[in-house]
Amino acid sequence: MEFIHGLIGQANTLLWSYILIGLLLGLGLYFTIKTRFVQLFKMGEMFRVLRDKNEGIRGEKSITSLQAFFIGAATRIGTGNVAGVAMAIALGGPGAVFWMWIVAVLGGASAFVESTLAQIYKVKDKVGFKGGPAYYIQKQLGAKWLSSIFAFSIILSFGLTFNAVQSNTIAAAFTNSFNVNGAVIGGVLVVLTAVIIFGGIQRIAKFSAIIVPIMAVFYIILAAIVVVTNITSVPAVLSLIVKSAFGFEQVLGGGIGAAIMMGVKRGLFSNEAGMGSAPNAAATAVVSHPAKQGFVQALGVFFDTIIVCTATAFIILLSDAYTTGLQGIELTQASMAEHFGGWASIFVAVAIFMFAFSSIIGSYYYGEANIEFVNKSKAGLLVYRIIALGFVMFGAVASLQIVWDFADLAMAIMALINLIAIGILGKFAFKALDHYLEQRKQGLDPVFYADDIQGLKGVECWQTPDKEQAKKVANI
C-alpha cells in the first residue's frame, strides 16, 4: 500500500505542479474575457433563471433548473467546504483561501461554458435527459476513445473515490465527537446510500432540494455569528489571507507555492468549476435555452466558494485552533468549539453528515450518468452500485491522507480531459451566450434550436422540428 501511495503522490505532483494549475487559471481567464465577465455581470440573470418552472413540458418527471442547481450544489457543498478548507489552511497557510477565491471567480466562467455545452449536447433518457463531457466530446469532436476515458475517470472519481472522502470525513467527525467506530459509521452510510441510489434520479433530486438549503443556511448563520462577534478582528484576518497568498508572511509553511497549490486543489475539489462534473447535473434540466444552465451552474460556483468556503475560513482563522497542527474536519470542529463551546463540535459532526451525505448522493449520480455511457447493461449498473457502496465503506475506515491523495489523482485526470475539451469547444458556448443575450434585449424568454449556431454536430434535443415545442416552453 505504501508503494502505491508513493506512486499516487508522484503522479499528483506532476499533474498539479506542472500542468493543471496553469491550465485551470489560464482557461478560466480566457473564458472570463470571451464571455465578458459573465460570472460577475450577469448575477441577476442567474437568479432569474432559477425561477424557471418547465416541469411537465417533456413529462412529469422532468428536472427543473432549480432541481439541477440543487443536484450540482449537493456535490459542491460538502467535505470540500468544511474539511477541505481546513486542510488547505493547515497545509498551505491562510493564503490558500485567497487562491480558492481566484479559482472560484475565474471558475465561474468555466462552469458557464461546460454546463452550456452539456445542455447543447444532452440526450433523451428514460425519465428525462442526461449528458456531460463524455457526450460533447464524442458528438462534437468525434473522439469516442477520449469520451470513454473521461466517463471512466468521472466514475472513478465521483462515483468511487470522492465518496470515500465524504465517508472518511463523516467517520472522523463522529469518532471525534461521539467516539463511534468508523466501521459502524460506514455500515450506516452504506445502508442509507443504498436506499437513495436504488430510488433513481428523481429521489436524488428531491433529497437534494430538501437537504442542501437546510444544511447551508444553518452553517452560514453560525459563520455570520462568528464574524459579527469578532468583527474587529476581520480586517486583520483579511490582511493575513492576502499577505500569505503572496508569501509576504510565512504561516504554517504557507509560502506562495504551498498556498497556490492547496488553494487551487481544494478550491477545485469544492466548487468543481472546469472539472466536468457539474455538467452532468446541468444536462438533466428542462430549459428553453442551453445558456440558462450555464448561468445556474456559474451561480453554484459563487455560492459554494465565495460564501460557504469563506464561512469556514473565517470560522478557523478567527480562532486559535489553526495554529495547533490539526487538519481536516478536526480543525473545523476545534475552531467551532472555541467559538461556541463543546456543543459546537457535535453540531459540526451533524452538519458534516448532512453536507457529505448529500455529496455522496450527488456524486453517485454523476457516476451513474456515465456508467450508462460506457456500459448500458443493467448488470453493469448493478456492479457499479455495489462497488460505489464498497468505497463508501472503505472511506470510513481508511486513513485521511490516502483517501485525499487518491481523490486528487482521480480529479486531476478528469479535469485535464475536460479542460482540453472545453478549451476547444468553448466557442459554441460563447455563441450560445450571444444568442441568449440578444433575445433578452428584445424582452423575450430566450429559445434555442440547433441551427442557431453553425458548426454543431450530433445535437439531438434542439432540432428545428422542436421549434414549436420550444416556443411553448418559453411561454410558460
N, C-alpha and C positions, 0 to 999 in steps of 0.2 A: 504493500500500500504506500509506503514511503517513497519508493521508486516512481510509482505512478503519480503521486502528489508532486514530486520534483519535476517530472515532465510537464505536468499541467502548469506549474509555476513558470517554467521557461517559455512555454507557449504563450502564456498571458503577458509576460514581459515583452516578447517580440511583437505581439499584435497590438497591445495597448501603447507601449512606449514609442514605437516607430511607425505605426500605421493609423490606428483608429482615432486617436485624439486629434490629429491633424485633419483627418477626413471628416469627422463629426463637426468640428468647429468650422472648417473651410466650407463644406457644403451648406451648413446652417447659415453662414454669412451670405453665400451665393443665393440661396433660396430667399433669404430676407430681402436682399436687394431686388431680385427679379419679381417678387410678389409685392414690392413697395411696402415693406414692413406690415404685412397683413396681420401678423400676430399682435401688433401693438395698436394699429389704427382702425381695426375693424372689430373691436371688442363688443360694441353694441350689436353688431350683426350676429356675433356668436350667440349672444343671449336671445336674440330674436328667433334664430333658427331652432333653438332648443324648444320653443313653444309649438313647433310644427306637430300636428296630430294627423298622420296619414294612415294610421292603422285601419284595416278594413278595406282599403282600396285594392290590395292584392291578396286579400284573405284575412281571416280573423286572427291568425297567429303571426301577423307581420310585426317586425321590431321597429319602434319609433325612433326618432332622433334622440329623444331623451333616454330611452332604454339603452340604445347603443352607447350613449355617453356614460351611463352607469356601468355597463359591462366593461368599457375601457377603464373607467375610474376604479372599478373593483380590482383590477390588476395593478394599476398605477399606485393607488393608495394602499399601502401595505407595509411590509417589513422594511422596504427601502426608505420610507418616510420616518420610521421610528428607530429601528436598529441600524439601517444603512447610514443615516445621517450621523448617528453616534459613532459608527465605525470610521466614517470619513473624518470626523473631528479628532478622534483618538489617534488615527494613523497619519493624517495629513495636516493636522492643526486647524485652527479656526478659519484659515484662508481657504480651505476646501469648500466652505459654504459659498464664498464668492464665485468660485468656478462652477458650482452647482447652479447658481443664478444665471451665469453666462450660458451654460448648456441649455437651460430652460428657455431663455429669451431667444437664442438662435434656434433652438429645437422646435419652438412653436411653428416656425415656417416649414421645417422639415416634416412635422406632423401634419400640417395642412397639405403638403404635396403628396405624401404617401397615402393619406386617407382619401383624398380626392381621386387618386389613381385607383384605389381599391374599389371605390364606387363605380368608376367608369367601367372597370373590367369584371365586376361581380357577375355571378351566375345564379340561376334559379336553383333552389334546393327544395327538399320535400316540404318544408314548413316556411319557406321564405327565400332568403338569399344567403350566399356565402362568397367569400373572396379573400383577397390579401395579396402579398407579394408573390407567392407561388403562381397566382393566376395572372398578374400583369406581366411577370417575367416570361411566362410561357406564351401568352397571347400576343403581346406586342413585340417581344424580342425573339420569339420562336425558339427559346432555349429551354427545351424540356428538361435536359440534364441539370441545368442550373436551378430551375424551379423545383426540381425534385430534391436537390441538395438543400435548398432553403427550407422546403417543407419538413425535411428530416431534422434540420437544425432547430426549427421552432418547436418541433415535437420534443427534441432532446432538452431544449432549454426551458420553455414554459411548461410543457406537459409533464416534465420529469424533474430536472434539476432545480428550477425555480421553486417548485412546490416543496422540494426538500428544504430549501432555505426558509420558506414560510413555516413549515412544521418545526424546523430546528429552533426558530425564534420563539414560537409559541411554547415549545417544551422548555426552553431556557427560562422564559418569563415565569412559567408556572412552577418550575423547580425552585427558582429564586424566591418566589413569594409564598408557595404552599408546600415546598419540599416534596413534590409529586414526582415519581419516577418517570423518566422520558418515555419509556416503553408504554406506560399506561396512557399518557397523553397521546402518543402515536396511535394506539389502538382506538381511542375515542375519535380522533380525527379521521381515521380510515373509515369508520362506520358513518360518521356524519357526511363525509365527502361522497361516499358511495350512494347515500340516499339522494343527494342532489344531482350527481352526474348521470345517474341512470334515469333521471327525470327529463333530460333533454334541455335544449337551449331556452325554451320558454320558462322553465323553472329557474334556470340560471339568471335570465333577465329579471324575473320577478324578485328573486332573492337579492340580487344586486341593487335593484331600485329601492328596496326597503332598508337594507343594512348600511349601504355606503353613506347616505346623508346623515343617518343617526350617528355613526361612528365618527365621521368627520366633524360634525358640529360640536359634539362633546369635547373632542380633543382640542379643537381650535379655541373653545371657550376657556379651557384650562390654560392654554398658552397665553390667551389675552389677559387672564388674571395675573399670570406671572409677569408679563410685560408691564402692565399697569402698576402693579405693586413694586416694581423695580425700575420705574420709568427714568429715574435719574441716572441709572447705570447703562441705559440703552445706547446713548451716544458713544460711550467707551467701548461697548461691545461691537458696534458697527465699525468703529475705527480699528479695533483689533482684527476684525474679519478682513478689512481692506489691506491693512499693513501686512498681515500674514499671507495674504494671497500673492503678494509680490516679493515675499521673502524679506521684508523690512524688519520683521520680528520673527525669531525662531521659537516657536511654541510647540513643545512635544515633538520636536523633529520635523515640524511642519514647514520646511522650506518650500520654495516655489515649485520645485519638481514634485514633491510629495503632495502639495496642496492641489496642483492641477490634476495629477493622476487620480487621487482619491475623489476629488470633486467631480471629475468627468465620469469616472466609473460608477460611483454611487448615484450621481445625478441621472445617468442613463438608465441604471437599474430601476430608479424610482419613476421617472417620467416617460421612459421608453421612446422618446422622440427620435425618429430615424431608425429605430431598431427593427421595425417591420412587424411588430406585434399588434398595436392598436388598429392598423388597417383591417385586421380580421374582424374586429368588432364593428368598425365603420361600414364594412361591406354588408352587414346584416340589415342595416336600416332601410326603410322605405322613404325615399325623398324624391322631390321633383327635379333636383339638380345635384350632381356629384359634389360640387363645391360646398354644399351645406354640411356634409360630414367632415369636410376639411376644416371648416370653421369650428365645428363641435369638438373635434379632437385636438385642435390647437388650444381651445379653451381648457381642455383637460390637462394639458401640459402646464399651463399657467397655474391652475388650481392646485395641482399636485405639488409643484416645486416652490413656487413663489409664496404660496400660502401654507400648505401643510408641512413641507420640509423646513421652511423658515421657522414655523412654530416650534418644531423640535429643536432646531439650532438655538433659539433663544432660551428655551427651557434649560438646555445644557449649559450654554455659555453664561447665563445669569446665575449659575450655581458654581460651587467649588468642586463639584464631582468630576469635572472633566480633567482635572489635574491628578486624579487618583490612580490612573492606569487602567481603569475599567474600560471595556469595549462592548459594542453591540447593545443589546436590549438592557443589559445590566447597568450600563452607564445612564441610559434614559431613566430607568427605574430609580437609580440612586439620586439623579437630579430632581425628579418629581418628588421623591421623599423629602429632599432638602427643602423644597418649596412648600409642600403641603402636609408633611408628616408621613408616618408609616403607612397610612391607608392608601396614599398615592401610588405606592409600589404595587399594591394589589389592583388598583384601578388600571395601571398600565398593563398588567398581565391580562386583565379582562379586555382592555381596549385592543391590545395587540392580537388577542384571539379574534376579535371582530375584523380588524384590519387584515390580518394574514389569512384568515379562513375565507374571506370574500375574495382575496387574491388567488387562493388555491382554486376556487371555483372558476373565476375568470380565466386563469392561466390554463386550466384543464380544457376549457372550450377552445382556446387558441390551438391547442394541440389536436383536439378533435376535428376542427375545421380543416386541418392539414393532413391528418391521418387518412381522411377520405380522398385527398388528392393523390396520396401515394398508393393506398390500397382501399378499394371501395367495398370489400367484403365485410360482412357482419362479424366474421371471425376475427379479422384484423382489428376492428374497433373494440371488440371484447378484450383482445390481448392488450391493446393499448390501455384500456381502462384498468385492467389488473396490474399492469406494470406501473401506471401512474399512482395507484393506491400503494404499491410497494415502495415507491420513492417517498411518499408522504410518511410512511413508517420509517424508512431509512433516515430521513432528515431528523426525525425526532430523537434518534439515538446516536447519530454521528457527531463528530467534533465540528465546532463552528468554522474553523479555518478551511478544512477540506471542502465543506459544503459551499462556502462562498467562492473559493477558488475555482471549483468545478463550474459553478454558475457563471462566473466571469468569463471562462473559456467558451462556454456554450453561447453566451450573449455576444461575445466578440465575433464568432463565426457567423451568427445570424445577422448581426448589424453590418458586417463587412459586405455580405452579399446584397443586402437590401440597399445600402447606401450607394453601391455601384449602380444598381438598377434604377433607383430614383434620380440619380445624377444624370443618367441617360434619358429617362422618361419624363423628367420634370417639366419639359417644355409643354407637354399636354396638360399638366395641371395649371401652368401659367395661363394657357389659352382658355381653360375652363373657368378660371377666376375672372378673366377679362369678359368672357361671355356672361357670367353671372352678374357682374357689376354693371354691365351695360343695360341689362334688363331691370336691375334695381333702380337705375337712374330714370327709367321710364315709369317707375311706380308699380312694376309688376312683381309677382312672386315668380322668380326665375324657373324656367322649364328647359330641359336639355334633351337632345337626342343626338345620336352618333354622328350624323353628317354635319353637325355644327362645327366640328373640328376635323380638318383634313389630316389624313395620315393614320387614323386609328385603325387598328387591326383586331379582329377576334372579339369585338364588342357584341354581347348577346342581349343585354337588357335595355338598351337605349336606341333601338332601331326606329326608323321613321314610321312604320305602321303603328307604333305605340304612341304617336303624337297626340291623338285624341284622348287616350288614357292619361297621358302626362298632363294634358290640359285640365282634366278632371281633378287630378291630384293638386294642381296649382290653385284650383278654385276652392279647395276645402278650407 
